[in-house]
Amino acid sequence: METVQQLIVCGGCNAKIGPGNLGDLLADLPKATNENLLVGFDSTDDAAVIKLRDDLAIIQTLDFFPTMVTDPYLFGKIAAANALSDVYAMGGEVLSALNIVAFPEEKDLNILKEILRGGAEKVQEAGAILAGGHSIHDQSVKYGLSVTGTIDPTKIYQNNTCQQGDHLILTKPLGVSIITVGYSAEEISEEAFVKATTSMETLNKYAMDIIRKYSINSCTDVTGFGLAGHLHEMLNERFSAEIQSKNLPYFEEAYQGAKEFILTAGGQRNRNYMEAKIDFQIDDFGIEELLFDPQTSGGLLVSVPAEEAAALVQELQAADIPAQDFGVVIEKQKTELIVY
């Protein structure tokens, strides 16, 4: 097979509009009022949920972005895994997907073929139907999926329904944006890059297959707003959380890279929005950046009753899912996050 040209690195979930700006944009939009809309954009959740009948609802979501890696096939896999994740974050099963493509008119179409091949393989791995899509010409390459899933309306996981005393569990390590940016600047090793991209292309399906067995109060996937931003949504202005930094799952080279000031634009947007809401009781810039780092196809953030947390982590780890119990939901404090 002919060698396929590489892509220009410019995005992933690091390209998302910042949480503060996005909230302002959505605030004045007309709100949908329909008894069958169980979850809409007013709750800033991961996907919309629409009830079809008492025992069936559909989940609708879409996600696309510019590439964060140079390999088109790898980009396709990561972008697809990221888009499919929203359905898993709601507790659902993926039914079908449609491609979303923006591609420069003058670029080699073999590049696009490799992107679509990677995406198609992930949709197939999810057990879903790839039913078509839409493409346009654009100055930069962008790819993602519109995804439809199914769920029992009584078993929806929402991103803002945690309860006091819940333990917080994360199923993938933090730091993928620091690693991809550092690798493109030749400041991070190829070994670390491979670990990060392997994590990004891993479907959250396998973690959710285990998580569903437990009494989950809240769930979301950690993407462009970073762990701090998505935990802010989960606490929903009702609670605070204590974070034990020693228990955070992260890539060691991402931590070292952050301490050496390998930073991302999205991470700084997240810091600007969240910094005043966090009480850092440790002096560790690397940990700070890991909390703000935008995750592309990041792990599931789960809020689970304390008595079930250890068993859930143990079962996830037994399935080679690097989950960690890193924090506890507590009563409302002056700051939302207290980091030890």
Helices and strands as residue ranges (DSSP letters): G 12-15, H 19-27, E 37-39, G 41-43, E 48-53, E 56-66, H 72-89, E 93-103, H 109-125, E 129-137, E 142-151, G 153-155, E 167-170, H 176-184, H 190-201, H 205-211, E 218-221, H 226-235, E 239-243, G 245-247, H 252-259, H 265-274, G 275-277, E 278-280, H 285-292, E 300-304, H 306-318, E 324-331, E 337-339
